[in-house]
Each structure stands twice: as C-alpha cells, then as structure tokens.
Amino acid sequence: GAKPVTLAEGLATDPSFFCEVIRAMYRSEKEIEEAKEPSQQQRDIAMNAYRLLSEWRLPPGTKSDGTFDPSVFTAWLVEVRRMTTESGHWESAKYQIGEVSFYTPVDNATALWPETVCEELDRKENERMRDGLRIEIFNSPGVHSGGGGVWYRVQAERWQSVAQSADEHGYSY
C-alpha cells in the first residue's frame, strides 16, 4: 500500500525527471528502423516507469496546500514539450499529462479544471492529451458494481454538467 510520494513530486516538479521516465517507458517516434528487442533490464525499467506513471496523482503546479499555480504548470509543460519533442516522445508525454490532469484541483464554481489546464486540453493538436484525460475519467472510479445503475446515472449527470460548463466557457474539444 505504499505510494511513491517523492517520485510523484519529482514527476510534478522536475521536467527532466518526467522526460526520463517517459523515455524509459516509450520508444521514440523518431525511430524509423525496426526496433530491437529490449533487454530484460530495459523491460524491468519500463515496467517500473509504467507503475510509477500509473500511480501518479500529483499534477504539475499543485502546491502542498492543494491549490494550483498555473505559472508553475505552464513552465513545467513548456520544458517537457521542448525535451520530448527533441527526443521524439511528445505524443507519449501528452497522454500521460492528460491522465494526471484529471487530478488537478477543480474550480467549484465552474466544475472545470483551472483555465490554464483547460486551454491546454482544448488545443486542437492535443488530442492525445484529451485521450489520456478521458481514459483516466473512465478508470478513476475503479471497479464498481451494484446499486442498480444509480451510481452510473449520477456519474453521467456529473460529467454532462462538466461538459455543459466547458461549452459555456468556450472549450470546443
């Protein structure tokens, strides 16, 4: 039941560490030639990277008191975009960023994530980021059953409300 708190903080605060984990888990999109079979050590490292990213719940820009600093998020994202574009891992990184964005503190008045996050998710070129968010929305409740579908109807109403709020705020994707 232990959680990798220090590693999660490293992912959220150190763009180069996040990029290192992404490179360990994903092949570069720049690799044109047929990929070689990874060694057992490379497979083990990739599996550990996968576990770490699967458990990551601390979005960049989230402060220790639970509030969100958009400037920290933006600076982190700019650096990650630069490094992963150079290495050929930007598409993979976008997916992971989308997943962790689900855990960004929500504005109670709008039921949306902070404007900076919403704007990033709404960029046409960030479909992979939206894919990551969408998958985390579906997976976040874990396994759930029983109740005759009441829980699912409540969730459907909640997400319909979020979608309506996004529309009202001009987010098209």
C-alpha positions in Angstrom: 0.0 0.0 0.0 3.0 2.3 0.0 2.9 5.2 -2.5 6.0 6.7 -4.3 5.4 10.2 -2.9 8.9 11.5 -3.5 8.9 10.2 -7.0 5.5 11.6 -7.7 6.7 15.0 -6.5 9.7 14.6 -8.8 7.5 14.0 -11.8 5.4 17.1 -11.0 8.3 19.4 -10.3 11.2 18.2 -12.4 10.5 18.2 -16.2 13.8 16.3 -16.9 12.8 13.5 -14.5 9.4 13.2 -16.1 11.0 13.1 -19.5 13.5 10.4 -18.3 10.6 8.2 -17.1 8.7 8.8 -20.4 11.8 7.8 -22.4 12.2 4.6 -20.3 8.6 3.6 -21.0 8.1 4.6 -24.6 10.0 4.2 -27.8 10.8 7.4 -29.7 8.5 8.4 -32.5 11.8 9.3 -34.4 12.9 5.7 -34.5 12.4 4.7 -38.1 14.2 1.4 -38.2 12.7 -1.7 -36.8 13.1 -1.7 -33.0 15.4 -4.2 -31.4 14.1 -6.5 -28.7 14.7 -4.8 -25.4 16.9 -6.5 -22.8 15.4 -7.8 -19.6 16.8 -4.8 -17.7 15.1 -2.4 -20.2 11.8 -4.3 -19.8 12.2 -4.1 -16.0 12.9 -0.3 -16.1 9.9 0.2 -18.5 7.6 -1.8 -16.2 8.7 0.4 -13.2 8.2 3.5 -15.2 4.7 2.3 -16.1 3.9 1.6 -12.5 5.1 5.0 -11.4 3.1 6.8 -14.1 0.0 4.7 -13.4 0.1 5.8 -9.7 0.9 9.4 -10.4 -1.8 11.7 -8.9 0.1 15.0 -8.4 -0.3 17.3 -11.4 2.5 19.9 -12.1 1.5 23.2 -10.5 -0.3 21.6 -7.5 1.1 23.1 -4.3 1.4 21.3 -0.9 -1.8 23.0 0.3 -3.7 21.6 -2.6 -4.0 24.9 -4.5 -2.9 25.2 -8.1 -0.2 27.6 -9.6 -0.8 28.0 -13.3 2.6 29.6 -13.9 4.4 26.5 -12.5 2.2 24.2 -14.6 2.9 26.3 -17.7 6.7 26.5 -17.1 6.8 22.7 -16.5 4.8 22.0 -19.6 7.0 24.3 -21.8 10.1 22.4 -20.7 8.5 19.0 -21.1 7.3 19.9 -24.6 10.8 21.1 -25.6 12.6 18.0 -24.3 10.1 15.4 -25.5 9.9 17.0 -28.9 13.6 16.7 -29.2 13.6 13.1 -28.2 10.6 12.1 -30.1 8.4 11.4 -27.1 5.9 14.4 -27.2 2.9 12.3 -28.2 3.5 9.8 -25.4 4.1 12.6 -22.9 0.9 14.3 -23.8 -1.1 11.2 -23.0 0.5 10.9 -19.5 -0.1 14.7 -18.9 -3.8 14.2 -19.9 -4.1 11.4 -17.3 -2.6 13.3 -14.5 -4.6 16.5 -15.4 -7.7 14.7 -14.1 -6.3 15.2 -10.6 -5.8 19.0 -10.9 -7.9 20.8 -8.3 -11.3 21.7 -9.8 -12.9 25.1 -9.6 -16.2 24.6 -7.6 -17.9 27.4 -9.4 -17.3 26.1 -12.9 -16.8 22.4 -12.2 -13.8 22.7 -14.5 -10.1 22.3 -14.1 -8.1 25.6 -13.9 -8.2 27.7 -17.0 -4.6 27.0 -17.9 -5.2 23.3 -17.9 -8.5 23.6 -19.9 -6.8 25.8 -22.5 -4.1 23.2 -23.0 -6.6 20.4 -23.2 -8.6 22.4 -25.7 -5.7 22.9 -28.2 -6.5 21.2 -31.5 -3.1 19.5 -31.5 -3.6 18.0 -28.0 -5.9 15.2 -28.9 -3.6 12.7 -27.2 -3.8 14.7 -24.0 -7.6 14.6 -24.1 -7.3 10.8 -24.7 -5.3 10.5 -21.5 -7.8 12.6 -19.6 -10.8 10.6 -21.0 -9.2 7.3 -20.1 -8.4 8.5 -16.5 -12.0 9.7 -16.2 -13.3 6.2 -17.1 -10.7 4.4 -15.0 -10.6 6.6 -11.9 -13.6 5.0 -10.0 -12.0 1.6 -10.3 -14.3 -1.4 -10.3 -17.8 -0.6 -9.3 -20.9 -2.7 -9.3 -24.3 -3.0 -7.7 -26.9 -0.4 -6.9 -29.0 -1.0 -10.0 -27.1 1.6 -12.0 -27.8 4.5 -9.7 -24.1 5.3 -9.3 -23.6 5.3 -13.1 -26.5 7.6 -13.6 -25.1 10.0 -11.0 -21.7 9.9 -12.8 -23.3 10.5 -16.2 -25.1 13.6 -14.8 -21.9 14.9 -13.2 -19.9 14.6 -16.5 -22.8 16.0 -18.5 -22.7 19.1 -16.2 -18.9 19.3 -16.7 -19.3 19.1 -20.5 -22.0 21.8 -20.4 -19.8 24.1 -18.3 -16.9 23.5 -20.8 -19.2 24.5 -23.6 -20.3 27.6 -21.8 -16.7 28.6 -21.3 -15.9 28.3 -24.9 -13.9 25.0 -24.9 -14.7 23.1 -28.0 -12.8 19.9 -27.7 
